[in-house]
Amino acid sequence: MSSITIEIPEKLVDRLRPYQEQLPEILELGLTELENATVTRDELRERTLRALASTGLVQLPDPTASKRKRPRQKPLEIPGKPLSEIIIEQRGKL
């Protein structure tokens, strides 16, 4: 078995002292957790999307389908004052 010297804060030393005999196992568990927890943002996004899709409540878009854009439509012509003018008038009466 090898030995290494590390510097750690005194508070952590106090917490570790009762577990001095189990330090190799504690370090192994912590290191394993750290290595397994390293997930990139893209991996996390992909896992989340798969989980949502697996519920059947969410349907994900087909990634191979081209992105359709709706044709630009002409704004509706509605008779009367614009709503913004009505709001400004009503604020003036308050």
PyMOL commands that set and color helices and strands:
alter all, ss='L'
color gray80, all
select helices_A, chain A and resi 10-36+41-55+83-92
alter helices_A, ss='H'
color red, helices_A
deselect
rebuild
show_as cartoon
